[in-house]
């Protein structure tokens, strides 16, 4: 099919006609579009000359390659969509479980779901691996993804000049997941120019390996307004980059899992964190301060103090603490949510 598309739009249309497909209301899906020499020109001509007859869907496994190869503008011709790894609801269906997380639940059902979410948080959300039961097999396949995609394809796409340092950067970022990331410190540790580190981080974002979360700021002088936190788009990849094996669920993995669920639901533009120069911090701020969420693996009432400080400053409508275990008690005004209910409960109000 690649050689056919390289032959031009008219050759592609003749192929469709020769196969006996109807020209009207025909849907055409083209995967790995980035392998075409000039995909933007091909799609532009296809849309301009045959768009009334065809519905065209294109996809690719490398967003960076797609963006770098699309030289001509397709403004007005495309509707871009981001396809993420499975969210937890989708993951449950992949492993043979069906739940309505927006419904009111009995406590017993939460106890049933807890080990499923724990496994999800420890091993990641790649669709091809979700139903794989053998941990050793799943671990091996995650390592293959890292080796073939991150360490080979991403390096080649980005024309990485220092592959060993690129891999070391990935390991450092994994060790600092869910934490503030200072580019100058990374550059010093890797003995690289700051500009090169920033270039590599940008590449990892464009290829959906990591994501920087920007701070929320009300222009208060006491707030850090520039330093981002770093998260990984998949917990399985995060674990493998940290230790080359799946890890027991800890605070960083849990917070990263909560981030991925919120990111898939609300998008990165609606999501921030809050931190002051005095060290007061809240993990997630949603919709410009409407909702403040603290993610703790095993939350305690004392974990709520920064939520109240944020509310006093910005009049947040909802204060939420999220964890794997429900505290015996919480201060008045703070909601508790298990991570599998968090996004739905926020989205409903």
C-alpha positions in Angstrom: 0.0 0.0 0.0 2.9 2.4 0.6 4.2 2.0 -2.9 0.6 2.5 -4.2 0.3 5.8 -2.3 3.7 6.9 -3.5 2.4 6.5 -7.1 0.0 9.4 -6.5 -3.6 10.1 -5.8 -5.0 9.1 -9.2 -3.3 5.7 -9.0 -4.7 5.3 -5.5 -8.3 6.1 -6.8 -7.9 3.7 -9.7 -7.0 1.0 -7.2 -10.1 1.7 -5.2 -12.3 1.6 -8.3 -10.6 -1.6 -9.6 -11.4 -3.3 -6.3 -15.1 -2.5 -6.8 -15.5 -0.2 -3.9 -18.3 2.5 -4.3 -16.9 5.9 -4.7 -19.6 7.6 -2.7 -19.6 7.6 1.1 -16.5 5.4 1.2 -14.3 5.5 4.3 -10.6 5.0 3.8 -8.1 4.4 6.7 -4.4 4.8 6.1 -2.1 3.7 9.0 1.6 4.7 9.4 1.1 7.7 7.2 4.5 9.1 8.2 6.3 6.6 6.0 5.2 8.4 2.9 7.8 10.7 1.4 5.4 13.7 1.3 2.2 12.7 3.2 0.8 16.3 3.4 0.8 16.8 -0.4 -0.8 13.3 -0.9 -3.6 14.0 1.6 -4.1 17.6 0.4 -4.7 16.4 -3.2 -6.8 13.5 -2.1 -9.0 15.8 0.0 -9.3 18.6 -2.6 -10.1 16.3 -5.5 -12.0 13.5 -3.8 -13.0 14.8 -0.4 -16.7 14.9 -1.4 -16.7 11.2 -2.0 -14.3 9.9 0.6 -14.0 10.0 4.3 -10.3 9.8 5.1 -8.8 8.7 8.4 -5.0 8.6 8.8 -2.9 7.5 11.7 0.7 6.9 12.7 2.7 5.5 15.6 5.1 8.5 15.7 3.6 12.0 16.2 7.0 13.5 15.9 7.6 12.0 12.4 4.1 13.1 11.3 4.6 16.6 12.4 8.1 16.8 10.8 6.9 15.4 7.5 3.8 17.5 7.0 5.3 20.4 5.1 2.1 21.7 3.5 -0.7 23.2 5.5 -3.9 21.1 5.9 -5.8 23.8 7.7 -9.5 23.3 7.2 -9.0 19.8 5.9 -8.2 17.9 9.1 -9.6 17.2 12.5 -6.6 16.1 14.7 -7.2 13.6 17.5 -4.9 12.3 20.2 -5.1 8.6 20.9 -3.8 7.7 24.4 -3.1 4.4 26.1 -6.1 2.9 27.8 -7.8 4.7 30.6 -8.7 2.6 33.6 -12.3 2.0 32.5 -11.0 0.8 29.1 -8.4 -1.3 30.8 -11.0 -3.0 32.9 -12.9 -4.0 29.8 -9.7 -5.4 28.3 -9.2 -7.6 31.3 -12.8 -8.8 31.3 -14.3 -6.5 33.9 -17.2 -4.1 33.4 -17.9 -1.2 35.8 -19.8 2.0 35.8 -17.4 4.3 37.7 -19.9 7.2 37.7 -22.5 5.2 39.7 -22.8 5.1 43.4 -20.8 2.2 44.7 -20.9 -0.1 47.7 -17.6 -0.3 49.7 -17.3 -4.0 48.7 -17.0 -3.1 45.1 -14.2 -0.7 45.8 -12.3 -3.5 47.6 -12.7 -5.6 44.4 -11.4 -2.9 42.1 -8.4 -1.9 44.2 -6.1 -4.7 43.1 -7.1 -4.1 39.5 -6.1 -0.5 39.7 -2.9 -1.4 41.5 -1.9 -3.8 38.7 -2.9 -1.1 36.1 -0.6 1.4 37.9 2.3 -1.0 38.2 2.3 -2.4 34.6 0.9 0.4 32.4 -1.9 0.7 29.9 -0.7 -0.4 26.5 -3.7 -2.0 24.8 -1.6 -4.9 23.4 -0.4 -5.8 26.9 -3.5 -5.2 29.1 -4.8 -8.8 28.7 -1.4 -10.4 29.0 -1.5 -12.3 32.3 2.1 -13.5 32.6 4.1 -10.7 34.3 7.4 -12.0 32.8 5.9 -11.8 29.3 4.4 -8.3 29.9 7.8 -7.1 31.3 9.7 -8.4 28.3 7.3 -6.7 25.9 7.6 -3.4 27.7 11.3 -3.6 27.5 11.0 -4.2 23.8 8.9 -1.1 23.4 11.5 0.9 25.2 14.3 -0.6 23.1 12.7 -0.4 19.7 10.6 2.8 20.0 12.3 5.0 22.5 15.9 4.0 22.2 15.9 3.4 18.4 13.0 5.1 16.6 12.9 8.3 18.8 16.7 8.7 18.7 16.7 8.4 14.9 13.7 10.7 14.4 15.3 13.3 16.6 18.8 12.8 15.2 20.1 12.4 18.7 23.8 13.2 18.8 24.5 11.7 22.2 22.5 8.4 22.4 24.2 7.3 25.7 23.3 10.6 27.4 19.9 10.5 25.9 19.2 7.2 27.6 20.7 8.6 30.8 18.4 11.6 30.6 15.4 9.2 30.3 16.6 7.4 33.5 17.0 10.6 35.4 13.6 11.8 34.4 12.1 8.5 35.5 13.8 8.9 38.9 12.3 12.4 39.2 8.8 11.5 38.0 6.1 13.5 39.8 8.7 16.0 40.9 10.0 19.4 39.9 12.5 19.1 37.1 15.4 21.6 36.8 16.9 21.6 33.4 20.1 23.2 34.6 20.6 20.4 37.1 20.0 17.7 34.5 22.4 19.4 32.1 25.1 19.6 34.8 24.6 15.9 35.8 24.8 14.8 32.1 27.5 17.2 31.2 25.4 18.5 28.4 24.4 22.0 27.2 21.1 23.2 28.7 19.8 23.7 25.1 20.5 20.1 24.2 18.6 18.8 27.3 15.7 21.1 26.5 15.7 19.7 22.9 15.7 16.1 24.2 12.8 16.8 26.6 10.8 18.4 23.9 11.4 15.4 21.7 10.3 13.0 24.5 7.1 15.1 24.8 6.4 15.1 21.1 6.7 11.3 21.0 4.4 10.8 24.0 6.9 9.4 26.4 6.8 12.2 29.0 4.7 15.2 29.7 5.6 18.4 31.6 2.9 19.8 33.9 3.0 23.5 34.2 2.4 25.3 37.5 -0.7 27.3 38.4 0.0 30.8 39.4 -2.1 33.8 40.4 0.9 36.0 39.9 1.8 35.8 43.6 5.4 36.6 44.2 5.7 33.6 46.6 4.8 31.1 43.8 7.1 29.4 41.5 5.8 30.2 38.0 8.2 28.5 35.6 9.6 25.2 36.9 7.5 22.3 35.7 6.9 18.8 37.1 7.5 15.8 34.9 5.3 12.8 34.4 5.4 9.7 32.1 2.5 9.0 29.7 2.6 5.3 30.7 3.3 3.8 34.2 4.8 0.6 32.7 7.4 2.6 30.8 8.1 4.7 33.9 8.8 1.6 36.0 11.0 0.0 33.4 13.0 3.3 33.0 13.4 3.4 36.7 14.5 -0.1 37.5 14.2 -2.3 34.3 11.4 -4.2 36.0 7.9 -3.6 37.3 7.9 -2.1 40.8 5.5 -2.3 43.7 3.1 0.6 43.7 4.7 3.6 45.5 3.9 7.2 45.9 5.5 8.3 42.6 3.9 5.6 40.5 0.5 6.3 42.2 0.7 10.0 41.5 1.8 9.4 37.9 -1.2 7.0 37.4 -3.5 9.7 38.7 -2.0 12.2 36.4 -2.5 10.0 33.3 -6.2 9.5 34.2 -6.7 13.2 34.6 -4.8 14.1 31.5 -6.8 11.7 29.4 -10.1 13.1 30.7 -9.4 16.8 30.9 -6.4 17.5 28.6 -3.1 19.0 29.6 -4.4 22.6 29.1 -6.9 22.3 32.0 -4.4 20.7 34.4 -1.7 22.3 36.5 0.0 22.0 39.9 0.6 24.5 42.7 3.7 25.2 44.6 5.0 28.1 46.6 8.6 29.2 47.5 7.8 28.0 51.0 7.3 24.5 49.7 3.5 24.4 50.0 2.3 22.2 47.1 -0.8 20.6 45.7 -0.5 17.9 43.1 -3.3 18.9 40.6 -5.2 22.0 40.0 -8.0 21.7 37.5 -9.8 24.4 35.5 -7.8 27.4 36.8 -8.3 26.6 40.5 -11.9 25.3 40.5 -10.8 21.9 41.8 -7.7 21.1 43.9 -6.6 17.5 44.2 -4.0 15.9 46.4 -2.9 12.4 45.5 -1.5 10.3 48.3 -1.1 6.5 48.2 -2.3 6.3 51.9 -3.8 9.7 52.7 -4.0 11.1 56.2 -5.9 14.1 57.6 -2.7 16.1 57.8 -2.3 15.8 54.0 -5.2 18.3 53.6 -3.5 21.4 55.1 -2.3 22.8 51.7 -5.7 22.3 50.2 -7.1 24.8 52.7 -4.3 27.2 52.1 -5.0 27.1 48.4 -8.8 27.6 48.9 -8.1 30.6 51.1 -6.0 32.2 48.4 -8.0 31.2 45.3 -11.5 30.3 46.6 -11.4 26.8 45.1 -14.9 25.2 44.7 -13.8 21.7 45.6 -11.0 20.2 47.7 -10.3 16.5 47.0 -7.8 14.0 48.4 -7.3 10.9 46.3 -5.8 7.6 47.6 -5.9 3.8 47.5 -7.1 3.7 51.1 -9.9 5.7 52.7 -8.8 7.7 55.8 -10.8 7.1 59.0 -11.6 10.8 59.1 -11.1 14.0 57.0 -11.5 17.7 57.8 -14.9 19.1 56.9 -14.9 20.4 53.3 -12.5 17.8 51.9 -13.8 15.0 49.7 -12.2 11.6 49.4 -12.1 9.8 46.1 -10.5 6.6 45.0 -8.5 7.1 41.8 -11.0 5.0 39.8 -13.8 7.5 40.7 -11.7 10.7 40.6 -12.1 11.8 36.9 -15.8 11.0 36.8 -16.6 12.8 40.0 -14.8 15.9 38.9 -16.3 15.8 35.4 -19.9 15.5 36.7 -19.8 18.9 38.5 
